Amino acid sequence: MTAHATSPTLIRHAAVFDGSRLLPAQDVLIDGSVIVAVGTHLEAPGGATVLDGAGRTLLPGLIDAHTHTTDTAQLRQALLFGITTELDMGGSAETARRMRAAADERDDLADVRVATTGATAPGGHPCQLVELGMIEPFPTVGGPDGADAFVAARVAEGADHLKIFIEDGTAIGKPLPLMSPLTVTALIRAAHERGLRTVAHTLTRDAACQAVACGIDGLAHAPADGPSDQDLIEAAAASGVFVVPTLTALTGMTPTPIEYELADDPRLRAYADPQWLADLEATRPLEPGQRVGPVGVDPRYAADAAVRMFRLGVPLLAGTDGTGGHGHPTTHGISYHGELALLVAAGLTPAQALTAATAAPAEAFGLTDRGRIAPGLRADLLLVEGDPTRDITALRDITGLWRRGIPADRTVPLVAQTRE
């Protein structure tokens, strides 16, 4: 289903957020799958499609730095909301390979990079989901001597990065076995020897401390079980780690949830997953003070830790933990706009949140061909009405969208489509 652009496209007079800064009144020329020029007063090649970008902002395609992707409908859904790349954080190896193959072939889907099977102790998280019949059995790591073989098997599965679980059960109210620090260190070493970046599932302060001390590249969640002390914040900054706060997943459902605000926004609602909308509507109205979300964690602690780390130089990456089940309130596409709003509410400027959505995840995961707007990079682009560096919700008003230079068709809302 991959289409091929038949002529260049010139976008004139758009403000350009290039991944780190806003440039006023630029022209951007797309030819084939790449950006070929950025500047002022560019000449339109013969046969080019010329679009007026006045009053609009052109940005790199968005990158969701934490998802769990199980079918192509989710990748299609993500793309409709401006996400051109998803970074999957673990699941079935067979599913991961299928999703990557589909994204490689089709430009009507978001691209995806995959972790395949995450590393955990025997009986450790998420083995409890196997017991519930929610996922298939998977290999685990019994100790440091098994680390090299485990990582080699993930590379053979096609993993782009390695997910490591450091979860003692605090978040689900059930004690769970943990891998030793020696095992975690051995996994990270084995991954790095094979060119893989490593990301740790860490919801608690102790887990984050362990991951940082072991040399992890990134935290898949910000610590949320209490106020993080300054030693942890400084250790994260000194280590060079990046953090994906996943505030939407940690927030769960509250009396004034971000999910309701997203569902009620007419710029978003028509493209939302209909099952997600139905599940959300079934929870209205909530009783005052009711909160359904992870046990033992609070998103306010995660937001505070993430912003304090950011102020000491830790890159923040926007990610939702969007999934296809397991009781999560987050989903592909629409929840990402909630994540950006929560990052701004936590203390980031809209421009900083946009960097967390574009250049920062591309750099953190070595995706050198995307995440910024510059000649020679992929034409994964998003054109929106207004200025999202002043109002992050302007990102919801999409007027143009390209993946590898192919315009995305947003004329048919997701609710009219069937799952694949």
VENTAPE-V156795 format. One line per field, one symbol per residue. psi: psi as a letter, one per 20 degrees, with the letter a starting at -180 (. if undefined). A space follows every 10 residues. Layout:
psi: ???
This chain:
psi: jprppiqrpp oqkqpoojhh rppqmqpppp pcjrphqpaq lqpprpjqpp qojpjrpprq qqoojoropi rhhhhggggh jjoipqopkq apgggghggg gghhhpjjqq rqqqicpqpr qpirplhhhg hijhrqqqqr oirhhigghg ghhhghijph rppppnojih ijkppqqqqq hhggghgggh ghhjjpqppp ooirgggggg gghikqhqpi qqpjjrpprh ggghhgghij qrpohlhghh hbprhmqhgg gghioiihgh jqphhggghg hiiqqqqpip poaqpjqphh hggggghggg ijjpppppqi kpajbkjqiq rpehhhhhgh hhgghiiqqh hhhhhhiehg hgghjknijr iroqpirqmo qppqpbniih ohihiimpiq pppkipppoj hoqhiiqqq.
